[in-house]
Amino acid sequence: KAGVTQTPRYLIKTRGQQVTLSCSPISGHRSVSWYQQTPGQGLQFLFEYFSETQRNKGNFPGRFSGRQFSNSRSEMNVSTLELGDSALYLCASSPVGDSYEQYFGPGTRLTVT
Amino acid sequence: GENVEQHPSTLSVQEGDSAVIKCTYSDSASNYFPWYKQELGKGPQLIIDIRSNVGEKKDQRIAVTLNKTAKHFSLHITETQPEDSAVYFCAASRAGGYQKVTFGTGTKLQVIP
């Protein structure tokens, strides 16, 4: 079974621009979560989607948004990029039901200059 | 909210020795405790997990213990090998059918051949 895929793997953007990252979960998984990983703050939860609905949200500004499509694929968008948004953005998928296991993709490395 | 503390931040061991990483959590309602291994350039990989109704779980050279009263859980790696070198993260989450996982700050494990 194919793992979680994220595109693109690397991105360089300029301050003030916006960016969209994509995540395809493991086949059959309906929950997708997004995390920001930085050396200083570690892994921080952004939001989680299940059946196209955002079920939970972390403490990030409104510039960070996401959505999930009917095929469970998810996108996250960051508008008005700031230098501090430079990070590895990780997507994780989970099976349905009571399973808590999360399976991570390789991440998208975003650099804001 | 949940707070997870992880120690040590770095750990060096000789090949063949054991390694122990410890975590504490603050939310007594947390009931799922996964451990992830992250190698350079990759996303975190789930290596073992434990639920609150279990005190210990073992999988080959890896074991996890949980003390719910003290809100402690630990990862034990025996007979360490160079390929065990990576960053390890503990995490905690709560039941409820949604995923909001709080991660520890990570332990960089170096196994010296």
Interface residues (C-beta under 8 A of the other chain):
Chain A: V4 S31 S33 Y35 G42 L43 Q44 F45 E48 F50 R55 N56 G58 L90 A92 S94 D98 Y100 E101 Q102 Y103 F104 G105 P106 G107
Chain B: Y32 P34 Y36 G41 K42 G43 P44 Q45 L46 D49 F89 S93 A95 G97 Y98 Q99 K100 V101 T102 F103 G104 T105 G106
